[in-house]
Amino acid sequence: MPRTVIPLTDTQVKNAKPKDKPYKLADGGGLYLEVMPTGAKLWRMKYVQANGKENRLAFGRYPDVSLAKARAARAEARQLRAAAIDPGKARRDGKVAAAAAAAHTFEAVARAWLVKSAATRAASTQEKNQSWLEKNIFPLIGPLPISAISSRDVLLALQRIEARGAVESAHKIKQLCGQVFRYAIAAGLAERDVTADLRGALEAIPKSHYAAITEPEQAGALIRSIRAYAGHPYAAAALRLAPLVFVRPGELRAAEWLEMDLEEGEWRIPGVKMKMGVDHIVPLASQAVELLRALHAMTGNGRYVFPSIRTGERCMSENTINAALRSMGYGKDVMTGHGFRAMARTILDEVLNERVDLVEHQLAHAVKDPNGRAYNRTAHLAARKLMMQRWADYLDQIAKPSATTGKRT
């Protein structure tokens, strides 16, 4: 018969003295305290593996691990063994998983996603996304294993942004975090996108419209002011081109010389730079081509048509055009860089009686044919070229002090 093991007491464990050789004090159920000649007291557990071989587990050093904690660890190991799970292997697997989780922090995964997906967005957008994450998210949840982050963790970070009044930014950064989580899921590093639980948790984005001048007489005065603007040459050129092409400000400032075909009179913008993700062609009126040829002498040796005023390695700042408008006396409630789109849309339709579908095409809005299919980038290109030339000629007309601004017949 196996001998009966009398459980240890706290006093026995505390008073156990070292000897010349290691010795064991059994507690039962495979648990024992091994007392070393150095005085160290180590908790061990002996168990039999499924293959019949004996193995041991280490639970830690006394007094860091008390008798009660050692017994709790023994109970957990015996439960695993009863379920036909090797407690030693389970512990090793757990350590590997913990190490992997520590390596796959939110910041590490987010930076990997930024690199992996960089080709799908414009360089300026990549820079902005990285900056948003670095300033608003990484300091709070960046060090956490992505698999351990809860929706509450993300919400607390987003609410800090919201508290600054940057509600729209909070929504955009929430979308970024969602993309990081979905990348982690695909890589097997997370189970789900926790941002899905945050629907309705943030304040609604206030509805607003970009300020724009849409009345012809005021538009004429604006064009005259732009042509008289004596600021930095790059900013002046961007201001003069903006009403001629009426693209989004981000598309204008990120324009590259490789996209320009001045002989053909076309600016071909790749889809990665467009809001809708579709390639877009901007017909260039003769006035736009003349302006770009003059600018090429200044910036043509670089990548960007409108390089940063401080360095040619980046494109112009997103604030440059709006800052120039403010210096000309146009407040943000009167005119913005984005407002050139509304100005063109309104006047082309209501004053010049241009076809609305052509105008919508040129604004890079979604336009569908009678069968519900989206037109491609070359749709009605010849007609759009004529329209853009008429538009440039009209701007020249209204820019004259004694201009008439009546409808085209």
Helices and strands as residue ranges (DSSP letters): H 10-15, E 23-28, E 31-35, E 41-48, E 54-62, H 67-82, H 87-103, H 106-116, G 118-120, H 123-136, H 138-141, G 146-148, H 151-163, H 167-186, G 194-198, H 216-228, H 233-245, H 249-253, G 257-259, E 260-261, E 266-269, G 271-273, E 280-283, H 286-299, H 320-327, H 339-350, H 356-362, H 381-398
